Amino acid sequence: MNISRNDADSTIVMDVADHEKQPSLLLPVILLILAILYDVSPVDIVPDIPIVGYIDDFFITATALLHFLQKWMEGTSLVLAGMLKWLKWAVVFIGMIAVSLVGLAAYGIVKLIFSI
């Protein structure tokens, strides 16, 4: 990386190699496509019953989209990429909690029905 100063307008110009500027978007695009295919697939972690069944689909797709946006922004804005990284991991954490709560609720309902 070469750093030079432009005295005409008092700016600092950083010359970075092209491969350092743009991260590869191949893996994030593949993950996003797989997440969308998971949305339309009949096989799910939580069966697709109204509202409750779409929770896992939402969190998986949101995580893949945030990962794609994070990698895309790494070439232009490291601050925004860092914010997207934190948001992505917050969505993963909240998604794990939401899917776990749905599983516990389903277990409780089944236990209640069959104990009567």
CNS distance restraints for C-alpha pairs under 8 A (distance, minus, plus):
assign (resid   1 and name CA) (resid  14 and name CA) 6.96 0.50 0.50
assign (resid   1 and name CA) (resid  15 and name CA) 5.69 0.50 0.50
assign (resid   1 and name CA) (resid  16 and name CA) 4.90 0.50 0.50
assign (resid   1 and name CA) (resid  17 and name CA) 6.91 0.50 0.50
assign (resid   2 and name CA) (resid  14 and name CA) 5.83 0.50 0.50
assign (resid   2 and name CA) (resid  15 and name CA) 5.02 0.50 0.50
assign (resid   2 and name CA) (resid  16 and name CA) 6.73 0.50 0.50
assign (resid   3 and name CA) (resid  12 and name CA) 7.04 0.50 0.50
assign (resid   3 and name CA) (resid  13 and name CA) 5.87 0.50 0.50
assign (resid   3 and name CA) (resid  14 and name CA) 4.54 0.50 0.50
assign (resid   3 and name CA) (resid  15 and name CA) 6.22 0.50 0.50
assign (resid   4 and name CA) (resid  12 and name CA) 5.93 0.50 0.50
assign (resid   4 and name CA) (resid  13 and name CA) 5.33 0.50 0.50
assign (resid   4 and name CA) (resid  14 and name CA) 6.42 0.50 0.50
assign (resid   5 and name CA) (resid  10 and name CA) 7.07 0.50 0.50
assign (resid   5 and name CA) (resid  11 and name CA) 6.07 0.50 0.50
assign (resid   5 and name CA) (resid  12 and name CA) 4.56 0.50 0.50
assign (resid   5 and name CA) (resid  13 and name CA) 6.02 0.50 0.50
assign (resid   6 and name CA) (resid  10 and name CA) 5.64 0.50 0.50
assign (resid   6 and name CA) (resid  11 and name CA) 5.33 0.50 0.50
assign (resid   6 and name CA) (resid  12 and name CA) 6.00 0.50 0.50
assign (resid   6 and name CA) (resid  13 and name CA) 6.89 0.50 0.50
assign (resid   7 and name CA) (resid  11 and name CA) 6.97 0.50 0.50
assign (resid  16 and name CA) (resid  20 and name CA) 6.45 0.50 0.50
assign (resid  16 and name CA) (resid  21 and name CA) 6.57 0.50 0.50
assign (resid  17 and name CA) (resid  21 and name CA) 6.58 0.50 0.50
assign (resid  18 and name CA) (resid  22 and name CA) 6.51 0.50 0.50
assign (resid  19 and name CA) (resid  23 and name CA) 7.04 0.50 0.50
assign (resid  20 and name CA) (resid  75 and name CA) 7.99 0.50 0.50
assign (resid  21 and name CA) (resid  74 and name CA) 7.71 0.50 0.50
assign (resid  21 and name CA) (resid  75 and name CA) 4.82 0.50 0.50
assign (resid  21 and name CA) (resid  76 and name CA) 7.60 0.50 0.50
assign (resid  22 and name CA) (resid  72 and name CA) 7.76 0.50 0.50
assign (resid  22 and name CA) (resid  74 and name CA) 7.16 0.50 0.50
assign (resid  22 and name CA) (resid  75 and name CA) 4.64 0.50 0.50
assign (resid  23 and name CA) (resid  71 and name CA) 6.49 0.50 0.50
assign (resid  23 and name CA) (resid  72 and name CA) 7.25 0.50 0.50
assign (resid  23 and name CA) (resid  74 and name CA) 6.89 0.50 0.50
assign (resid  23 and name CA) (resid  75 and name CA) 6.45 0.50 0.50
assign (resid  24 and name CA) (resid  71 and name CA) 7.69 0.50 0.50
assign (resid  25 and name CA) (resid  29 and name CA) 6.06 0.50 0.50
assign (resid  25 and name CA) (resid  68 and name CA) 7.26 0.50 0.50
assign (resid  25 and name CA) (resid  71 and name CA) 6.65 0.50 0.50
assign (resid  25 and name CA) (resid  72 and name CA) 6.82 0.50 0.50
assign (resid  26 and name CA) (resid  30 and name CA) 6.23 0.50 0.50
assign (resid  27 and name CA) (resid  31 and name CA) 6.12 0.50 0.50
assign (resid  28 and name CA) (resid  32 and name CA) 6.11 0.50 0.50
assign (resid  28 and name CA) (resid  64 and name CA) 7.07 0.50 0.50
assign (resid  28 and name CA) (resid  67 and name CA) 6.37 0.50 0.50
assign (resid  28 and name CA) (resid  68 and name CA) 4.78 0.50 0.50
assign (resid  28 and name CA) (resid  71 and name CA) 7.29 0.50 0.50
assign (resid  29 and name CA) (resid  33 and name CA) 6.18 0.50 0.50
assign (resid  29 and name CA) (resid  68 and name CA) 6.50 0.50 0.50
assign (resid  30 and name CA) (resid  34 and name CA) 6.15 0.50 0.50
assign (resid  31 and name CA) (resid  35 and name CA) 6.10 0.50 0.50
assign (resid  31 and name CA) (resid  64 and name CA) 5.99 0.50 0.50
assign (resid  32 and name CA) (resid  36 and name CA) 6.29 0.50 0.50
assign (resid  32 and name CA) (resid  61 and name CA) 6.95 0.50 0.50
assign (resid  32 and name CA) (resid  64 and name CA) 5.03 0.50 0.50
assign (resid  32 and name CA) (resid  65 and name CA) 6.08 0.50 0.50
assign (resid  32 and name CA) (resid  68 and name CA) 7.14 0.50 0.50
assign (resid  33 and name CA) (resid  37 and name CA) 6.19 0.50 0.50
assign (resid  34 and name CA) (resid  38 and name CA) 6.08 0.50 0.50
assign (resid  35 and name CA) (resid  39 and name CA) 6.34 0.50 0.50
assign (resid  35 and name CA) (resid  57 and name CA) 7.91 0.50 0.50
assign (resid  35 and name CA) (resid  60 and name CA) 6.26 0.50 0.50
assign (resid  35 and name CA) (resid  61 and name CA) 5.18 0.50 0.50
assign (resid  35 and name CA) (resid  64 and name CA) 6.57 0.50 0.50
assign (resid  36 and name CA) (resid  40 and name CA) 6.67 0.50 0.50
assign (resid  36 and name CA) (resid  61 and name CA) 6.52 0.50 0.50
assign (resid  37 and name CA) (resid  41 and name CA) 6.00 0.50 0.50
assign (resid  38 and name CA) (resid  43 and name CA) 7.70 0.50 0.50
assign (resid  38 and name CA) (resid  44 and name CA) 7.51 0.50 0.50
assign (resid  38 and name CA) (resid  57 and name CA) 7.20 0.50 0.50
assign (resid  39 and name CA) (resid  57 and name CA) 5.48 0.50 0.50
assign (resid  39 and name CA) (resid  61 and name CA) 7.66 0.50 0.50
assign (resid  42 and name CA) (resid  48 and name CA) 7.90 0.50 0.50
assign (resid  43 and name CA) (resid  47 and name CA) 7.58 0.50 0.50
assign (resid  44 and name CA) (resid  48 and name CA) 7.25 0.50 0.50
assign (resid  44 and name CA) (resid  56 and name CA) 7.98 0.50 0.50
assign (resid  45 and name CA) (resid  56 and name CA) 6.93 0.50 0.50
assign (resid  46 and name CA) (resid  52 and name CA) 7.82 0.50 0.50
assign (resid  46 and name CA) (resid  53 and name CA) 5.29 0.50 0.50
assign (resid  46 and name CA) (resid  54 and name CA) 7.65 0.50 0.50
assign (resid  46 and name CA) (resid  55 and name CA) 7.88 0.50 0.50
assign (resid  46 and name CA) (resid  56 and name CA) 6.60 0.50 0.50
assign (resid  46 and name CA) (resid  99 and name CA) 7.74 0.50 0.50
assign (resid  47 and name CA) (resid  53 and name CA) 5.16 0.50 0.50
assign (resid  48 and name CA) (resid  52 and name CA) 7.35 0.50 0.50
assign (resid  48 and name CA) (resid  53 and name CA) 3.94 0.50 0.50
assign (resid  48 and name CA) (resid  54 and name CA) 5.94 0.50 0.50
assign (resid  49 and name CA) (resid  53 and name CA) 4.65 0.50 0.50
assign (resid  49 and name CA) (resid  54 and name CA) 7.38 0.50 0.50
assign (resid  50 and name CA) (resid  54 and name CA) 7.15 0.50 0.50
assign (resid  51 and name CA) (resid  55 and name CA) 7.07 0.50 0.50
assign (resid  52 and name CA) (resid 102 and name CA) 7.26 0.50 0.50
assign (resid  53 and name CA) (resid  57 and name CA) 7.78 0.50 0.50
assign (resid  54 and name CA) (resid  58 and name CA) 6.15 0.50 0.50
assign (resid  55 and name CA) (resid  59 and name CA) 6.38 0.50 0.50
assign (resid  55 and name CA) (resid  95 and name CA) 7.78 0.50 0.50
assign (resid  55 and name CA) (resid  98 and name CA) 7.42 0.50 0.50
assign (resid  55 and name CA) (resid  99 and name CA) 7.00 0.50 0.50
assign (resid  56 and name CA) (resid  60 and name CA) 6.07 0.50 0.50
assign (resid  56 and name CA) (resid  95 and name CA) 7.06 0.50 0.50
assign (resid  56 and name CA) (resid  99 and name CA) 6.38 0.50 0.50
assign (resid  57 and name CA) (resid  61 and name CA) 6.11 0.50 0.50
assign (resid  58 and name CA) (resid  62 and name CA) 5.91 0.50 0.50
assign (resid  59 and name CA) (resid  63 and name CA) 5.98 0.50 0.50
assign (resid  59 and name CA) (resid  91 and name CA) 6.73 0.50 0.50
assign (resid  59 and name CA) (resid  92 and name CA) 6.98 0.50 0.50
assign (resid  59 and name CA) (resid  95 and name CA) 5.48 0.50 0.50
assign (resid  60 and name CA) (resid  64 and name CA) 6.28 0.50 0.50
assign (resid  60 and name CA) (resid  92 and name CA) 8.00 0.50 0.50
assign (resid  61 and name CA) (resid  65 and name CA) 6.07 0.50 0.50
assign (resid  62 and name CA) (resid  66 and name CA) 6.04 0.50 0.50
assign (resid  62 and name CA) (resid  88 and name CA) 7.92 0.50 0.50
assign (resid  62 and name CA) (resid  91 and name CA) 7.45 0.50 0.50
assign (resid  63 and name CA) (resid  67 and name CA) 6.07 0.50 0.50
assign (resid  63 and name CA) (resid  88 and name CA) 5.63 0.50 0.50
assign (resid  63 and name CA) (resid  89 and name CA) 7.90 0.50 0.50
assign (resid  63 and name CA) (resid  91 and name CA) 6.48 0.50 0.50
assign (resid  63 and name CA) (resid  92 and name CA) 6.51 0.50 0.50
assign (resid  64 and name CA) (resid  68 and name CA) 6.19 0.50 0.50
assign (resid  65 and name CA) (resid  69 and name CA) 6.18 0.50 0.50
assign (resid  66 and name CA) (resid  70 and name CA) 5.96 0.50 0.50
assign (resid  66 and name CA) (resid  84 and name CA) 6.31 0.50 0.50
assign (resid  66 and name CA) (resid  85 and name CA) 7.50 0.50 0.50
assign (resid  66 and name CA) (resid  87 and name CA) 7.60 0.50 0.50
assign (resid  66 and name CA) (resid  88 and name CA) 5.56 0.50 0.50
assign (resid  67 and name CA) (resid  71 and name CA) 6.28 0.50 0.50
assign (resid  67 and name CA) (resid  84 and name CA) 7.60 0.50 0.50
assign (resid  67 and name CA) (resid  85 and name CA) 7.17 0.50 0.50
assign (resid  67 and name CA) (resid  88 and name CA) 6.60 0.50 0.50
assign (resid  68 and name CA) (resid  72 and name CA) 6.10 0.50 0.50
assign (resid  69 and name CA) (resid  73 and name CA) 6.02 0.50 0.50
assign (resid  69 and name CA) (resid  81 and name CA) 7.60 0.50 0.50
assign (resid  69 and name CA) (resid  84 and name CA) 7.25 0.50 0.50
assign (resid  70 and name CA) (resid  74 and name CA) 6.28 0.50 0.50
assign (resid  70 and name CA) (resid  80 and name CA) 7.65 0.50 0.50
assign (resid  70 and name CA) (resid  81 and name CA) 4.68 0.50 0.50
assign (resid  70 and name CA) (resid  82 and name CA) 7.39 0.50 0.50
assign (resid  70 and name CA) (resid  84 and name CA) 5.37 0.50 0.50
assign (resid  70 and name CA) (resid  85 and name CA) 6.12 0.50 0.50
assign (resid  71 and name CA) (resid  75 and name CA) 7.61 0.50 0.50
assign (resid  71 and name CA) (resid  81 and name CA) 7.02 0.50 0.50
assign (resid  72 and name CA) (resid  76 and name CA) 7.85 0.50 0.50
assign (resid  72 and name CA) (resid  81 and name CA) 7.97 0.50 0.50
assign (resid  73 and name CA) (resid  77 and name CA) 5.48 0.50 0.50
assign (resid  73 and name CA) (resid  78 and name CA) 6.85 0.50 0.50
assign (resid  73 and name CA) (resid  80 and name CA) 6.68 0.50 0.50
assign (resid  73 and name CA) (resid  81 and name CA) 5.22 0.50 0.50
assign (resid  74 and name CA) (resid  78 and name CA) 5.26 0.50 0.50
assign (resid  74 and name CA) (resid  80 and name CA) 7.91 0.50 0.50
assign (resid  74 and name CA) (resid  81 and name CA) 5.35 0.50 0.50
assign (resid  77 and name CA) (resid  81 and name CA) 6.15 0.50 0.50
assign (resid  78 and name CA) (resid  82 and name CA) 5.98 0.50 0.50
assign (resid  79 and name CA) (resid  83 and name CA) 6.30 0.50 0.50
assign (resid  80 and name CA) (resid  84 and name CA) 6.15 0.50 0.50
assign (resid  81 and name CA) (resid  85 and name CA) 6.15 0.50 0.50
assign (resid  82 and name CA) (resid  86 and name CA) 6.43 0.50 0.50
assign (resid  83 and name CA) (resid  87 and name CA) 6.17 0.50 0.50
assign (resid  84 and name CA) (resid  88 and name CA) 5.90 0.50 0.50
assign (resid  85 and name CA) (resid  89 and name CA) 6.39 0.50 0.50
assign (resid  86 and name CA) (resid  90 and name CA) 6.19 0.50 0.50
assign (resid  87 and name CA) (resid  91 and name CA) 6.17 0.50 0.50
assign (resid  88 and name CA) (resid  92 and name CA) 6.30 0.50 0.50
assign (resid  89 and name CA) (resid  93 and name CA) 6.15 0.50 0.50
assign (resid  90 and name CA) (resid  94 and name CA) 6.07 0.50 0.50
assign (resid  91 and name CA) (resid  95 and name CA) 5.79 0.50 0.50
assign (resid  92 and name CA) (resid  96 and name CA) 6.17 0.50 0.50
assign (resid  93 and name CA) (resid  97 and name CA) 6.40 0.50 0.50
assign (resid  94 and name CA) (resid  98 and name CA) 6.09 0.50 0.50
assign (resid  95 and name CA) (resid  99 and name CA) 6.07 0.50 0.50
assign (resid  96 and name CA) (resid 100 and name CA) 6.03 0.50 0.50
assign (resid  97 and name CA) (resid 101 and name CA) 6.10 0.50 0.50
assign (resid  98 and name CA) (resid 102 and name CA) 6.24 0.50 0.50
assign (resid  99 and name CA) (resid 103 and name CA) 6.19 0.50 0.50
assign (resid 100 and name CA) (resid 104 and name CA) 6.15 0.50 0.50
assign (resid 101 and name CA) (resid 105 and name CA) 6.03 0.50 0.50
assign (resid 102 and name CA) (resid 106 and name CA) 6.12 0.50 0.50
assign (resid 103 and name CA) (resid 107 and name CA) 6.11 0.50 0.50
assign (resid 104 and name CA) (resid 108 and name CA) 6.08 0.50 0.50
assign (resid 105 and name CA) (resid 109 and name CA) 6.13 0.50 0.50
assign (resid 106 and name CA) (resid 110 and name CA) 6.15 0.50 0.50
assign (resid 107 and name CA) (resid 111 and name CA) 6.03 0.50 0.50
assign (resid 108 and name CA) (resid 112 and name CA) 6.01 0.50 0.50
assign (resid 109 and name CA) (resid 113 and name CA) 6.13 0.50 0.50
assign (resid 110 and name CA) (resid 114 and name CA) 6.16 0.50 0.50
assign (resid 111 and name CA) (resid 115 and name CA) 5.96 0.50 0.50
assign (resid 112 and name CA) (resid 116 and name CA) 6.68 0.50 0.50
